Amino acid sequence: MNAVPSSGRLTARGAIGSGLVAVMLFAAGCNLIPSPTPDSTRYYVLAGPALGAAGVQPVTGVLRLGLRNVEVAPYLKKGSLVVRTGENEVRFPDEARWGDPLEREILSSLRGQLLVAPAVGRVFVQPFPFDEPRDYDVSVRVIRCEGVDPAGGGKASVSFAAMLEITTSGAAGEVVARRRFVAPEAAWDGKDFGRLAAELSNAVAALSQEVVAALPAKP
């Protein structure tokens, strides 16, 4: 029987050793892959008017309104709830986001609030139907819609402000009212984003009351 040369034995042992090292490194690499972390993102919506009992609701108002698409300041379009930490500084927490684009959230909530106003009969949104007459069109541009949590300390609060304009309907609509609305200050703890969304919902409800108060009688 021929003996295996020592160099051959060394080569075989080296191959086996290299293979074991590769397996160990692969296993170690697998263990280094971090385990997935749960998604901490929470999504929030603006509330509309309180839901009443099921069934047909009487329509008592006569005003027919067109509610134009809501405009918001560019920094409010990031998708996150906004926290203002200084006069010229804001932050966008990744864990707190709007369920829909903020302008659509405000449009839906505002329309719902206007529909329950006693003076209002119908509220149309764009694109307006050609076969439905409107008495007035309402335009809203939101310039503040956020929590305020001063970086240097101080009381956290909620800030909401908007410009509203009411015109007669039609291509050459006449301006009948133009106002700057600032919601009453509301307290916030700087952490509870559900509470922040609720207070901003209250601000939109107050905005709807401002719109109704600015409406002239039926032309």
N, C-alpha and C positions, 0 to 999 in steps of 0.2 A: 504494500500500500504506500503510495507516494505521500509524503508529508506536505502540508500546506506551507508555502514560504511565509516567513515571519512578516514580510512586507504586505502580503495579502491579508493576513490576520489583522494587521494594524489598519489596513484600508477598510475592512469590513466593520471593525469596531468603531472607526471614525464615522462611517456612514450611519451606523446605528445611533451613535451619540448625537450626531447632527440632527437626525430625525427626532430623537427624544427632545432635544432643545427646541426644535421647531414646534413640536406639539405643545410643549410647556408654554412657549411664548404665545401661541395661538389661544390657549386656554386663558392665559393671563390677560391677553387683549380682550377676550370676551367678557371677562370679569370687570374690565375697566370701563366698558360701555355703561353710561349712567342709565338707571331705570327711569322710565317715563314719569314725569310729574303731572299731577292732575291740573287741568286748566282752571285757573282761579278767576277767569273773566266772568263778570256778571253783566247782564243786559237789562236796560231800564226803558220804560215807556212813560209818556205823559198821560195822565188820567183825564178822561172826559167827565161829563156830569154824572152824578150818581144814577145808577140804573133804577128805574121805577118798576112797578108791577108789569107783568106781561099783558099784552092786549093792545087794542087800538087806543092811541093817545090823541085827544082832540087838538086841532090846530086852531088857535085863537088869534094869532097875529096875522097881519095883512102885508107887511113889508116883505119884498122879495129881493134878496141880496145876492150879489156875485162876490165871492171871496177869491181874490187873486192869489196866485202862488206866493207863499211867504218867502221873503228874502231874509237871510241871516248874514251877519258879518263873516268875512272869510275865515277867521280863526275858529269860528264855531262849527266849521264843516269837517273837522278832523275825525269825527265819529265817536270820540271819547267825551265823557262829561268833562267840563272845564273847571279848573280851580285857579282863581286869580290869587297870586301870592304877593303881588305888589302892583303899583299903578301901571307899570309897563312890563309886568312879568306874569305869565300864566304857565300852568303845567297841565299835561294830559295824562291822567292815570290810565295805564293799560288795562287795569282790572275792572274798570267801570266804563261801559260803552252804551250808546243808544241802540235800541232795537231797530230803529229805522233812521234814515238821515234826519237830523234835527228839524229841518224846515218842514218835512212831512209830518213829523210828530206834532209840531205846533199847529200846522194846518188842520190836521184831524181833530186835535183837542179843541181848537178855537171854533171850528165848524160845529162840533157837538155842543159846545156851550152856547153858541148863538141860536141853535135850533130850539133850545128850551127857553129862550127869552120870550116873554109874553107878546112883545110887539112884532116878532119876526115870524113870518109864515113859511118861507122857503130860503134855503141857502145853497147856491150853486157854486161849484168849483170849476176851474179851467180844465179842459176847454169848455166854455159855456155853450149850452145848447141853443141853437138858432131859434127854436120854436117856443122858448120860454122867456117872456119879458122879465126884465129886472128893473127895480126902482133905483138902486144904488149899487156901486161897486166899492169894495173895501180892500185897501192895500196895506200890508204890514211889513215893516222892515225891522228885524230884531237886532239891536246893537249890544245888548248884554243878556246873557242867559247862563249863569254860572254860580258856583260857590265861591266865597271869598274866605281865604285862610291866610292872614298876613304872616309873612315869613319871620318878621321880627317879633311875633307875639301879638296878642290882641284877640278880640272877639271874632269868631267866625260867623259868617252870615250868608245870605242868598241875595244875588243881584240879578234883576231882570228889568230891561228897559227896551222900549220899541217906539218907532215912529209909525203913526197910522194916518191914513188919508182916505177920505170918503168922497166919491165923485158920483155924479149922475151917470147912468149907464150910457154906452155908445162910444163910438170912436172919438168924438169931441166932448168927452165928459167934462162937466163943470165941477170944480172943487167946491164942496160944500162944508168940509171940515178937515182940519189938519191939526194933529196934536202930538205932543211927546208924552209918552206914558212911562212912568216909573212905578214899579210895584212897591207896595209897602215893605219895609225891611222885615225880614224873617230870620230868626236865629237858626244856627246850624252848628253841629259839633266838629265839623271839619273831617269827619271820618265816615259817617253813615250816608252812603250815596243813595240808598233807597229813600231816606228822608229828604235829601237834596232834590231828587226827582219829584217827590210829593209836593215840596214847597214851590218848585218851578211850575207844577201843574196848577197850584193855587194862583200863581202869578198870571198864567194864561187865562184862568177863569176871571180874574180881576180885569185883565185886558178886554175880555169879551164884554164886561159891564161898561167899560169905557167906550167901546164901540157903540153899544146900544144907546148910551147916554148922548153920544154925538150925532146920532141919526136924526135927521129932520123928520117931520111927519110925512106921510105918503104924499108924493107930489101930485 
